[in-house]
Structures are given as structure tokens and as C-alpha cells.
Amino acid sequence: MPELMLLSNSFSPGQGALEHALDALADFFTGARQVLFVPYAASDPDRYTEAMREVLGRLGVHVAGAHRAADPLAALARADAVFVGGGNAFRLLRAVQRTGLLAAVAHRARDATPYLGVSAGANLACPTIRTTNDMPIVQPASFAAFGLIPFQINPHYLDPEPASTHMGETRERRLEEFLEENDVAVLGLREGAWLRRSGERLRLDGRAGARLFRRGAAPAEFAPGTDLSWLLTLPAHFDRPA
């Protein structure tokens, strides 16, 4: 059964990379010493890999970048855990499709290999990347992702600002539009929050809460520490019939 940790963000104000979640990451990577880092979402994967190598090295974890492997699938086979980083979700998805990692990582994660996903990496754990905040700077073969959870995540979720004079759509309105066409729950994960899945248990943790959007229902608020295991039983229905 999957062992997942899905973070909304890498950085929190006044803190270094992943610092806000370092204690939880130390627990998550217990027993994992070789981590395959998938940095394809970033514009500078070498720099991103070095930064994550430095951070996770404090936990006794060795990080290898998938982008530098002669055979990414062989590198995955040698790894104890997988870490998919943030950046542009469309660029990330196209890369894992082209390297064969889309199916291979999904298989390993379903077989209990620990999977850490941050921002775009959290999007990739969903059935699709349709609830990313990113611009489609490239075109993947499809929007289908790892499908490690049956609902969607919107990372970096921002609450509407009542006093704002901005005339564009709020994040809440964008997700309402998504639900007009897709009957699948979306969890807006605020910065500082993360999900921890262990088998059939799912918990919301971190320093911020989350907001759940479902078709035909008012948004629901959840605080850190909430058991959200019931979300794992929800069906995922996409493409609402005309």
C-alpha cells in the first residue's frame, strides 16, 4: 500500500528549503537511504538537485538526480524512495512520460516505496494534473498522472481576499469551474500544509489547513491533524457528459 508525503510547498517565509517539514521528513525517510530525486519540473535541475541533496543529507539520505542517470528506470530500481520536486507540472509530466518513469514510479509507489511529492510533485500523485496552478508551457501526451490518490490537489491554495480590487478569477472560482466539468474532489492545500498517507490512512498535517471542494457542496475546512482517510474511498469521475 502507498506511503506518501505530499507537500504544498518547498519554502516557507523566513525558512530554508523544506525546513518547515524537516522533522516529518526525518520520520518519513526512516529506513530509506537512497532517494531518487525527479527534478524535471525545474528550469535548472542540477541546481535543484544539489539543493535537495544538501537538505536531505542532514537526515542521512543520499539523493541521486534522475536527470543525470544514464538509465532512469535502473536508477529507480536501486532507490529506496522517490522524491518528485516542484516547478512546472506540465514540463514534469511530459518528462516522466518520455523517460518511462510515469508507469514505473506509479508501480513502485503502489508497492509501498515511499513517495515524496512537493508542489508539482504533489499534483503528479493525483489522477491528473488538471488542478495545477501552472501555465502549460509544454504539451504532455495526456494529463493522466500517477493516480496514487483518488482526488485532486491544488497546491499553494490561496483564499479569496475580500478587499482585493483584482478583477480576475480567484483560486476558489477556478476550482468551481473545474468541478463544472469534472466530478472529483479537490483539496486546496495551503502553504505550510501536507498530506501523509500510510496505507489506507490519510492525515492532514503541517502549519496550515486545507479547503475541500466537491460538486454540489459548500467548501469544507480542515485543520492540521485531521484524519482524511475517507477521501481515499471517493470515486474519481472526469469529463462531465454533455
Disulfide bonds with the S-S distance in Angstrom:
none
